[in-house]
Amino acid sequence: MSFVTRLITAGTAALTGAGILAVVTVGDFEGKRNNAYKDIVGVPTVCYGETRGVKMGDYYTDSECKLMLQRGLVQFEQKMVKCIAPAVLPEIPDKTYVALLSLTWNIGPGAFCNSTLVRKLNARDFSGACYQFDRWNKAGGRAVPGLTKRRVKERALCFAGLNEAPATVPVEEPVIVAEAPPVVIEEVAPPLPAEGDVTAQPTPGPTPAAEPVIAPPVVVEKPAPLLPAWSMLIVFAFFAGAAALIWWRKRS
């Protein structure tokens, strides 16, 4: 099936009511700068957040910026409708449609088409899809105040198309988790804290000194002498005298 834009009147260059609303809505969110500048990540940008083919030093008039935004929105619209069921697409009111396009312009067609929002939309859960806007308020894993404000306005526009007033907070059924039985764990040494964990750890006390181990005294028994010392001298003198006597007789 060929693509038919809702933003431009067929056979003309005139904006439809939805087209005017889209240009005003997205233009207000994005802001306009006629001179090219570098965005927060250093990409040359101009007009209403356009980056394609932009180089530093470029300048566009207000009319040129508006036309650039119109053409860009139609290009993003064409990518957006590819992931919406053909049978569902005609049922989406214009204001809701513009809210969806504003989100697509901001997060990109890829993220939009792979979102829970689109699954709810294709299931004709239009209210559930509108509530999904609130989820897209983060950058780098953190909520950004500017994105949060934008999502609130886009969500209000989404519900305005459905003629519904959004609830302050979507009501979800509570999840009841059965309490697990206590687990008895033998005392073990506390685990090491995870890297980067600055949670205060209890300061260990001084390690008690180990009690000294006293070895029992070693008793070395001396062997008793065979003879007293004076007896040994008498025996030595006897043998020495005998030896001398034998030597003298041999000489004689």
C-alpha positions as CSV (number, residue, x, y, z in Angstrom):
1,M,0.0,0.0,0.0
2,S,1.4,3.4,-1.0
3,F,2.1,6.0,1.7
4,V,-0.4,8.8,2.1
5,T,0.7,11.6,4.5
6,R,-1.8,13.2,6.9
7,L,0.3,16.3,7.1
8,I,0.0,17.7,3.5
9,T,-3.2,18.1,1.5
10,A,-3.1,15.8,-1.5
11,G,-2.0,17.5,-4.7
12,T,-0.9,20.6,-3.0
13,A,1.9,21.9,-0.7
14,A,-0.6,23.1,1.9
15,L,-0.6,21.8,5.4
16,T,-3.6,19.9,6.7
17,G,-4.9,20.6,10.2
18,A,-2.8,17.7,11.5
19,G,0.2,19.1,9.6
20,I,-0.2,22.5,11.2
21,L,-0.5,21.0,14.6
22,A,2.6,18.8,14.0
23,V,4.7,21.7,12.9
24,V,3.6,23.9,15.9
25,T,4.0,21.1,18.4
26,V,7.4,19.7,17.3
27,G,8.7,23.2,16.5
28,D,7.8,24.4,20.1
29,F,9.5,21.4,21.6
30,E,12.7,21.6,19.5
31,G,13.2,25.4,19.4
32,K,14.7,27.1,16.4
33,R,18.2,28.5,15.7
34,N,18.8,29.9,12.2
35,N,22.6,29.7,12.4
36,A,24.3,26.3,12.5
37,Y,25.7,25.3,15.9
38,K,27.1,22.2,17.5
39,D,24.8,20.3,19.8
40,I,25.9,18.7,23.1
41,V,27.7,15.9,21.3
42,G,29.4,18.2,18.8
43,V,27.1,17.5,15.8
44,P,26.4,20.5,13.5
45,T,22.7,21.3,13.9
46,V,20.4,24.0,12.6
47,C,16.8,25.2,12.6
48,Y,14.5,22.7,14.5
49,G,17.2,20.2,15.4
50,E,18.1,19.3,11.8
51,T,21.5,17.6,11.5
52,R,21.3,15.9,8.0
53,G,23.8,17.6,5.6
54,V,24.4,20.5,8.0
55,K,27.9,22.1,8.3
56,M,29.1,24.9,10.5
57,G,28.5,28.4,8.9
58,D,25.2,27.4,7.4
59,Y,22.3,29.9,7.8
60,Y,18.6,29.4,7.1
61,T,15.8,31.9,7.1
62,D,12.6,31.3,9.2
63,S,10.7,30.2,6.1
64,E,13.5,27.8,5.1
65,C,13.6,26.3,8.6
66,K,9.8,25.8,8.6
67,L,9.9,24.1,5.2
68,M,12.8,21.9,6.4
69,L,10.8,20.9,9.5
70,Q,7.7,20.1,7.3
71,R,9.7,17.9,5.0
72,G,11.5,16.2,7.9
73,L,8.2,15.4,9.6
74,V,6.8,13.8,6.5
75,Q,9.9,11.7,6.2
76,F,9.6,10.5,9.8
77,E,5.8,10.0,9.4
78,Q,6.5,7.6,6.5
79,K,8.8,5.5,8.7
80,M,6.4,5.7,11.7
81,V,3.4,4.3,9.9
82,K,5.3,1.3,8.6
83,C,5.1,-0.2,12.1
84,I,1.4,0.6,12.7
85,A,-1.1,-2.0,11.5
86,P,-2.9,-0.7,8.4
87,A,-6.3,-1.6,9.9
88,V,-5.5,0.4,13.0
89,L,-4.0,3.5,11.3
90,P,-7.3,5.1,10.2
91,E,-8.7,4.8,13.7
92,I,-6.0,7.0,15.3
93,P,-7.3,10.5,15.9
94,D,-5.3,13.4,14.5
95,K,-4.1,14.7,17.9
96,T,-3.1,11.3,19.0
97,Y,-1.3,10.8,15.6
98,V,0.6,14.1,16.1
99,A,1.6,13.1,19.6
100,L,3.0,9.8,18.2
101,L,4.9,11.7,15.4
102,S,6.4,14.1,18.0
103,L,7.7,11.1,20.0
104,T,9.0,9.4,16.8
105,W,10.8,12.7,15.8
106,N,12.5,12.8,19.2
107,I,13.5,9.1,19.9
108,G,13.8,7.9,16.3
109,P,11.7,5.5,14.2
110,G,13.7,2.5,15.3
111,A,13.1,3.0,19.0
112,F,9.4,3.9,18.3
113,C,8.7,0.8,16.2
114,N,10.3,-1.5,18.8
115,S,8.4,-0.1,21.7
116,T,5.6,-1.4,23.9
117,L,3.7,1.6,22.9
118,V,3.4,0.4,19.3
119,R,2.4,-3.1,20.5
120,K,-0.5,-1.6,22.6
121,L,-1.4,0.7,19.7
122,N,-1.7,-2.3,17.3
123,A,-3.8,-4.1,19.8
124,R,-6.1,-1.1,19.8
125,D,-5.3,-0.3,23.4
126,F,-5.0,3.4,22.7
127,S,-5.2,4.5,26.3
128,G,-2.4,2.1,27.2
129,A,-0.3,3.4,24.4
130,C,-0.8,7.0,25.6
131,Y,0.4,6.1,29.1
132,Q,3.6,4.7,27.5
133,F,4.9,8.2,26.8
134,D,5.9,8.6,30.4
135,R,8.5,5.9,30.0
136,W,10.5,7.8,27.4
137,N,12.0,10.5,29.6
138,K,15.5,9.2,30.2
139,A,18.9,9.8,28.6
140,G,21.9,7.8,29.7
141,G,19.6,5.9,32.1
142,R,18.6,9.0,34.0
143,A,15.4,11.0,33.9
144,V,15.8,14.4,32.2
145,P,13.5,17.2,33.4
146,G,13.1,18.6,29.9
147,L,12.1,15.2,28.5
148,T,9.8,14.6,31.4
149,K,7.9,17.9,30.7
150,R,7.8,17.1,26.9
151,R,6.4,13.6,27.6
152,V,3.7,15.1,29.9
153,K,2.5,17.4,27.1
154,E,2.7,14.7,24.4
155,R,0.7,12.3,26.6
156,A,-1.9,15.0,27.2
157,L,-2.2,15.5,23.4
158,C,-2.4,11.8,22.9
159,F,-5.4,11.6,25.3
160,A,-6.9,14.7,23.9
161,G,-7.3,12.9,20.6
162,L,-9.2,10.1,22.5
163,N,-11.3,12.7,24.4
164,E,-10.1,11.1,27.6
165,A,-8.6,12.7,30.7
166,P,-5.5,10.7,31.7
167,A,-5.4,9.5,35.3
168,T,-2.6,11.0,37.5
169,V,-1.0,7.6,37.8
170,P,-1.9,4.5,35.8
171,V,-3.4,1.9,38.1
172,E,-1.6,-1.4,38.0
173,E,-2.6,-4.6,39.8
174,P,-0.3,-5.3,42.7
175,V,2.1,-8.2,42.5
176,I,1.9,-10.3,45.6
177,V,5.0,-12.3,46.3
178,A,4.7,-15.2,48.8
179,E,7.0,-14.8,51.7
180,A,9.9,-17.3,51.5
181,P,10.6,-19.5,54.5
182,P,13.6,-18.4,56.6
183,V,16.8,-19.9,55.5
184,V,19.3,-20.9,58.2
185,I,22.8,-20.2,57.1
186,E,25.9,-21.2,59.0
187,E,28.0,-18.3,60.1
188,V,30.8,-17.7,57.6
189,A,33.3,-14.9,57.0
190,P,31.6,-11.8,55.5
191,P,32.0,-11.4,51.7
192,L,34.2,-8.7,50.2
193,P,32.2,-5.6,49.2
194,A,31.6,-5.2,45.5
195,E,33.9,-2.9,43.5
196,G,32.7,0.7,44.0
197,D,30.5,-0.2,46.9
198,V,30.9,2.7,49.4
199,T,28.5,1.3,51.9
200,A,30.1,1.7,55.4
201,Q,31.5,-1.6,56.6
202,P,31.9,-2.4,60.3
203,T,35.4,-1.7,61.5
204,P,37.0,-4.9,62.7
205,G,38.4,-4.8,66.2
206,P,42.0,-5.7,67.1
207,T,42.9,-9.3,66.5
208,P,43.4,-11.0,69.8
209,A,47.0,-12.1,70.4
210,A,47.4,-15.8,70.3
211,E,48.3,-17.4,73.6
212,P,51.9,-18.4,73.8
213,V,52.6,-22.1,73.5
214,I,55.0,-23.2,76.3
215,A,56.9,-26.4,75.5
216,P,57.5,-28.7,78.4
217,P,61.1,-28.6,79.7
218,V,63.4,-31.1,78.1
219,V,65.3,-33.2,80.6
220,V,68.5,-34.7,79.3
221,E,69.7,-37.5,81.4
222,K,73.5,-37.7,81.6
223,P,74.9,-41.3,81.5
224,A,76.5,-42.2,84.8
225,P,80.3,-42.5,84.6
226,L,81.7,-46.0,84.6
227,L,84.1,-45.1,87.4
228,P,84.7,-42.1,89.6
229,A,87.3,-39.6,88.4
230,W,89.9,-40.5,91.1
231,S,89.6,-44.2,90.3
232,M,90.4,-43.5,86.6
233,L,93.6,-41.8,87.7
234,I,94.8,-44.8,89.7
235,V,94.0,-47.2,86.9
236,F,95.9,-44.9,84.4
237,A,98.9,-44.7,86.8
238,F,99.0,-48.5,87.3
239,F,99.0,-49.2,83.5
240,A,101.6,-46.5,82.9
241,G,103.9,-47.9,85.6
242,A,103.5,-51.4,84.2
243,A,104.4,-50.3,80.8
244,A,107.5,-48.5,82.1
245,L,108.6,-51.5,84.0
246,I,108.3,-53.8,80.9
247,W,110.3,-51.3,78.9
248,W,113.1,-51.1,81.5
249,R,113.5,-54.9,81.7
250,K,113.8,-55.1,77.9
251,R,116.5,-52.6,78.0
252,S,118.3,-54.5,80.7
